[in-house]
């Protein structure tokens, strides 16, 4: 079980965040201690705040009197409500908050059901409850609860964040598109290098996601941003746009531009371009059509994303090499691998006759074989040829699972935490 502890200046924000989950039927109140309750048994922001008000009024000097804790068991544990309540009570006792007013919420809007506890670290006489060695004591409390209730024990929080659990392409039918998109876009920059927006979108398409740049003005100054959409089996948008800010600063326009520059430097340091170019030219030389070409590269751990206009003309082709974790537009590799070259081959029947193709065969024979990519990140569930010319096949839905899931991160929670940080920074 993983515990996350947040301290803040605004307890109203923490209460509002959790009560909103309840009102949207994505959560419920499991337990309260020393909290006001309305006559009909429901909870509202005013009553909840008044439960904490005497404690907050007793100490005006503590900068961050709000306490917001989440307890996150492994999804496989299937913790029931009674155990959640007991775990919350025992955790608060161990952390020194057992006599405080607090309210326990259960969140059910993501696959990993978990609980949030909102309280204050100021006691009834206005004294701040010590938080010395808080992280260490929290880990000890979690280990005790895991042992007592037979919960799954994670190795470390760091492994929890980059664990071996796998992600699949977004399935909009599940109804949690935002969480699924967030899981993918959060991890992609950590594992892949790409130098253009087109290359980024090609990579996203493997996970049934597309990104779109948006421009506008704010306070008379031009601004650039991004939104993300979920895609269906035919590559059509099937969700409302999600602002990149919902997924953290790393999914935004500025971070993406910085990643392009960083990827350019990484490409200069290694030699993925030469090996990839040889592999593609060899596939061109030994295959007879689009399906055979794509299937041959896929066997080598390389996905091909082809972009066509409504008339069927190929205007873009991108290669995603999972061994080197790099994404390349065809024209970046060689003139003979541009979109126009493949359009002439697959639409006009004029197969490119690269002078380097035969040399590539010899080069490949002398090139050390690529190391097998870690199965947890880059293993393919299915090696079959993608047949036909449908957009879905071009998006390669059979890519399977590539990225770690982080055990179902609550990205609404992360967005809320980031919002609170920005408010504190602005206040200072």
C-alpha positions in Angstrom: 0.0 0.0 0.0 1.2 3.5 -0.8 0.4 6.5 1.3 0.6 10.1 0.0 0.5 13.0 2.4 -0.2 16.5 1.4 0.0 19.7 3.5 -1.7 22.9 2.3 -2.9 26.3 3.4 -6.5 25.8 2.1 -8.6 23.1 3.7 -11.6 24.2 1.6 -9.8 23.2 -1.6 -9.2 19.6 -0.2 -12.8 19.3 1.0 -14.2 20.7 -2.3 -12.2 18.2 -4.4 -13.4 15.2 -2.5 -17.0 16.4 -2.1 -17.2 16.9 -5.8 -16.3 13.2 -6.3 -19.2 12.3 -4.1 -21.6 14.6 -5.9 -20.5 13.1 -9.2 -21.2 9.6 -7.8 -17.5 8.8 -8.2 -17.0 8.6 -4.4 -18.7 8.3 -1.0 -18.1 9.3 2.6 -17.0 6.1 4.5 -16.4 7.5 8.0 -16.2 10.7 10.0 -14.7 11.6 13.3 -15.7 14.8 15.2 -17.4 16.1 12.0 -20.7 17.9 11.7 -23.4 16.1 9.8 -26.6 17.5 8.3 -30.0 16.3 9.4 -30.5 14.2 6.2 -27.1 12.5 6.7 -25.4 14.2 3.8 -22.3 16.3 3.8 -21.8 19.8 2.5 -18.8 22.1 2.3 -20.1 24.5 4.9 -20.7 21.9 7.6 -17.4 20.2 6.9 -15.4 23.4 7.1 -17.2 24.5 10.4 -16.0 21.2 11.9 -12.4 22.3 11.4 -12.9 26.0 12.0 -12.2 26.0 15.8 -8.9 24.2 15.3 -7.8 26.5 12.5 -8.8 29.6 14.5 -6.7 28.4 17.5 -3.6 28.7 15.5 -3.2 31.4 12.8 0.6 31.0 12.5 0.8 27.6 10.9 1.4 28.2 7.2 -0.1 24.8 6.1 -2.7 23.6 8.5 -4.6 21.4 5.9 -3.9 17.7 5.9 -4.8 15.6 2.8 -3.8 11.9 2.8 -4.6 9.2 0.3 -4.1 5.5 1.0 -3.7 3.3 -2.1 -3.8 -0.5 -1.7 -2.9 -2.7 -4.7 -6.0 -3.2 -6.9 -5.6 -7.0 -6.4 -6.3 -6.6 -2.7 -10.1 -5.9 -3.1 -10.4 -4.0 0.2 -14.0 -3.7 1.5 -15.4 -0.6 3.2 -15.1 -2.0 6.8 -11.4 -2.7 6.3 -10.9 0.7 4.7 -12.4 2.4 7.8 -10.3 0.4 10.2 -7.1 1.0 8.1 -7.9 4.8 8.1 -8.4 4.9 11.8 -5.2 2.9 12.6 -3.1 4.9 10.1 -4.3 8.2 11.7 -3.5 6.9 15.2 0.0 5.8 14.1 0.7 9.2 12.5 -0.4 11.1 15.6 -3.7 12.4 14.2 -6.0 9.9 15.9 -7.8 12.6 18.1 -8.3 15.0 15.2 -11.5 15.7 13.3 -11.3 14.0 10.0 -13.4 12.6 7.1 -12.7 9.6 5.0 -13.7 9.5 1.3 -13.6 6.5 -1.0 -12.9 7.2 -4.6 -14.2 4.9 -7.3 -13.6 6.8 -10.5 -10.4 4.9 -11.5 -9.7 1.2 -11.6 -7.7 1.5 -8.4 -10.2 2.1 -5.6 -8.6 4.1 -2.8 -9.4 6.4 0.1 -8.7 10.0 0.9 -8.6 11.5 4.4 -9.0 15.2 5.0 -8.0 16.6 8.4 -5.9 19.3 10.0 -2.5 19.1 11.7 -3.5 21.7 14.3 -4.9 20.3 17.5 -7.8 21.7 19.6 -5.6 23.9 21.7 -3.9 25.4 18.7 -0.6 23.4 18.8 0.8 22.0 15.6 1.1 18.3 15.6 4.8 17.3 14.9 5.5 15.9 11.4 9.1 14.9 12.1 10.2 11.9 10.0 6.7 11.8 8.6 7.6 9.8 5.4 9.5 7.2 7.4 6.7 6.8 10.0 4.1 6.6 7.2 6.0 3.8 5.5 6.2 1.9 8.8 2.4 2.4 9.3 1.7 1.0 5.8 3.9 -2.0 6.4 2.0 -2.7 9.7 -1.3 -2.4 7.9 -0.2 -4.7 5.1 0.9 -7.3 7.5 -2.3 -7.1 9.6 -4.8 -7.1 6.7 -2.9 -9.3 4.3 -2.3 -6.7 1.7 0.1 -6.8 -1.2 3.5 -5.3 -0.3 5.1 -3.0 -2.9 8.9 -3.1 -3.1 9.3 0.7 -2.9 7.3 3.7 -3.9 9.7 4.3 -6.8 9.0 0.8 -8.1 5.3 1.5 -7.6 5.7 4.5 -9.9 7.5 2.6 -12.6 6.2 -0.9 -11.9 5.9 -3.8 -14.3 2.2 -3.5 -14.7 1.3 -3.0 -18.4 -0.9 -0.5 -20.3 -3.0 -1.2 -23.3 -4.2 1.2 -25.9 -7.1 3.5 -24.8 -10.5 1.8 -25.0 -13.1 4.7 -25.0 -15.9 2.2 -24.3 -14.7 1.8 -20.7 -15.8 5.4 -20.1 -12.6 6.5 -18.3 -10.8 8.0 -21.3 -9.2 10.8 -19.4 -7.4 8.4 -17.0 -6.3 6.1 -19.8 -4.9 9.0 -21.9 -3.2 10.5 -18.8 -1.4 7.2 -18.1 0.0 7.1 -21.6 1.0 10.7 -22.1 2.6 10.9 -18.7 5.1 8.1 -19.5 5.9 8.5 -23.2 8.5 11.3 -22.8 10.3 9.1 -20.2 10.8 6.2 -22.7 10.8 7.6 -26.3 12.6 10.3 -28.2 10.8 12.2 -31.0 11.6 15.5 -32.8 8.4 16.7 -34.2 4.7 17.0 -33.5 3.9 14.6 -36.3 6.2 12.0 -34.8 4.6 12.4 -31.4 1.2 12.0 -32.9 2.3 8.9 -34.7 3.5 7.4 -31.4 0.2 8.4 -29.7 -1.8 6.7 -32.4 -0.5 3.3 -31.3 -2.5 3.9 -28.1 -5.6 5.3 -29.8 -4.8 8.9 -28.9 -4.3 12.0 -30.9 -3.0 15.5 -29.9 -3.9 18.8 -31.4 -2.2 22.2 -31.0 -4.4 25.2 -30.2 -3.6 28.9 -30.3 -5.2 31.9 -28.8 -4.6 35.1 -26.9 -4.5 35.8 -23.2 -4.1 39.3 -21.8 -3.3 40.4 -25.4 -0.4 38.0 -25.8 -0.4 35.0 -28.1 -0.6 31.6 -26.3 -0.1 28.1 -27.5 -1.6 25.0 -25.9 -2.6 21.4 -26.6 -5.6 19.2 -26.3 -5.9 15.4 -26.5 -8.6 13.1 -27.9 -9.4 9.4 -27.6 -9.7 7.6 -31.0 -12.0 4.7 -32.0 -11.1 1.6 -34.1 -11.2 3.7 -37.3 -9.0 6.5 -36.0 -11.9 8.9 -35.5 -12.2 11.2 -32.4 -14.6 9.8 -29.9 -14.1 12.0 -26.9 -14.3 15.6 -25.9 -11.0 17.4 -25.9 -8.9 17.1 -22.8 -6.7 20.1 -21.9 -3.0 19.1 -21.5 -3.0 20.8 -18.1 -5.2 17.9 -16.8 -2.3 15.5 -17.3 0.5 17.6 -15.8 3.0 20.1 -17.1 4.9 17.3 -18.9 2.0 16.8 -21.4 1.9 20.5 -22.4 3.1 22.4 -25.4 6.2 23.9 -23.7 7.4 20.6 -22.4 6.8 19.0 -25.8 9.0 21.5 -27.5 11.8 21.0 -24.9 11.5 17.2 -25.5 12.0 17.8 -29.3 15.2 19.6 -28.6 16.4 17.0 -26.1 15.6 14.2 -28.5 17.7 15.9 -31.2 20.7 15.9 -28.9 20.2 12.2 -28.0 19.9 11.3 -31.7 23.3 12.9 -32.3 25.0 10.9 -29.5 23.9 7.4 -30.6 23.5 5.7 -34.0 19.9 4.5 -34.1 19.4 6.3 -37.5 21.9 4.2 -39.4 20.6 0.9 -38.1 17.0 1.8 -38.6 17.6 3.1 -42.1 19.3 -0.2 -43.1 16.5 -2.2 -41.6 13.8 -0.3 -43.5 15.7 -0.4 -46.8 16.2 -4.2 -46.4 12.4 -4.6 -45.9 11.7 -2.5 -49.0 14.1 -4.7 -51.0 12.6 -8.0 -49.8 8.8 -7.2 -49.6 6.3 -6.8 -52.5 3.6 -4.7 -51.0 2.5 -2.5 -48.1 1.3 -5.3 -45.9 4.4 -7.4 -46.3 6.6 -4.4 -45.7 4.8 -3.4 -42.5 4.7 -7.0 -41.2 8.4 -7.5 -41.8 9.3 -4.3 -39.8 6.9 -5.3 -37.1 8.8 -8.6 -36.7 11.9 -6.5 -36.0 10.2 -4.3 -33.3 9.4 -1.4 -35.6 5.9 0.0 -36.1 5.0 1.9 -39.3 2.4 4.6 -39.2 1.1 5.8 -42.6 -1.0 9.0 -43.0 -3.2 9.3 -46.0 -5.5 12.2 -47.1 -9.2 11.5 -48.0 -8.1 10.7 -51.6 -5.8 8.0 -50.4 -2.5 9.8 -51.1 0.2 9.2 -48.6 1.5 12.4 -47.2 3.4 11.1 -44.1 5.1 8.0 -42.9 6.7 7.5 -39.5 8.8 4.6 -38.1 8.7 3.8 -34.4 11.7 1.7 -33.3 11.0 0.2 -29.9 14.6 -1.2 -29.5 16.2 2.3 -29.6 13.0 3.9 -28.3 13.1 6.5 -31.1 10.5 7.8 -33.6 11.5 9.0 -37.1 9.7 10.5 -40.0 10.8 8.7 -43.2 12.3 11.8 -44.7 14.6 12.2 -41.7 16.2 8.8 -42.5 16.7 9.2 -46.2 15.2 10.8 -49.3 14.3 7.4 -50.6 12.2 6.7 -47.4 10.0 9.8 -47.7 6.2 9.7 -47.9 6.3 10.5 -51.6 8.5 7.4 -52.3 6.0 5.1 -50.6 3.1 6.8 -52.3 4.7 6.0 -55.7 5.3 2.4 -54.6 1.9 1.6 -53.0 -0.4 3.8 -55.0 1.3 4.1 -58.4 3.2 0.7 -58.5 6.6 2.3 -58.9 8.8 0.6 -56.4 11.9 2.6 -55.2 15.2 1.1 -56.4 17.5 2.5 -53.8 21.2 2.1 -54.6 21.8 1.5 -51.0 19.3 -1.3 -50.7 21.7 -4.1 -51.6 24.4 -2.5 -49.5 21.9 -2.5 -46.6 21.6 -6.3 -46.8 25.4 -6.7 -46.4 25.3 -4.0 -43.6 22.6 -5.9 -41.8 24.6 -9.1 -41.9 27.5 -7.3 -40.3 25.4 -5.3 -37.8 25.2 -6.8 -34.3 21.6 -7.9 -33.6 19.6 -5.5 -31.5 19.3 -6.4 -27.9 15.8 -7.6 -27.1 13.8 -4.9 -25.6 12.6 -5.5 -22.0 9.5 -7.6 -22.2 7.7 -5.5 -19.7 7.9 -2.4 -21.8 8.2 -3.4 -25.4 6.9 -7.0 -25.8 4.3 -7.4 -28.5 1.2 -9.4 -27.7 0.7 -10.4 -31.3 3.1 -10.7 -34.2 0.6 -11.3 -37.0 0.7 -9.3 -40.2 -1.7 -6.3 -40.2 -3.7 -6.8 -43.3 -5.8 -4.5 -45.4 -5.6 -0.7 -45.7 -7.9 0.4 -42.9 -6.9 3.1 -40.6 -7.1 0.8 -37.7 -4.5 -1.5 -39.1 -2.3 1.4 -39.8 -2.7 2.3 -36.1 -1.6 -1.2 -35.2 -4.0 -2.0 -32.5 -2.2 -5.3 -32.0 0.8 -3.5 -30.4 -0.5 -4.6 -27.0 0.9 -3.3 -23.8 4.0 -1.1 -23.7 4.0 1.2 -20.8 3.9 0.9 -17.0 0.6 1.8 -15.4 1.7 3.2 -12.1 -1.1 1.2 -10.5 -3.9 3.4 -11.8 -2.8 6.9 -10.9 -5.6 9.3 -10.0 -4.8 12.1 -12.4 -7.6 14.3 -11.0 -5.7 14.1 -7.7 -2.4 15.1 -9.4 -4.1 18.0 -11.2 -5.6 19.2 -7.9 -2.2 19.0 -6.2 -0.5 21.0 -9.0 -3.3 23.6 -8.8 -2.7 24.0 -5.1 1.0 24.4 -5.7 0.4 27.1 -8.3 -1.9 29.0 -5.9 0.7 28.9 -3.1 3.4 30.2 -5.5 1.2 33.0 -6.7 0.4 34.0 -3.1 4.0 34.2 -2.2 
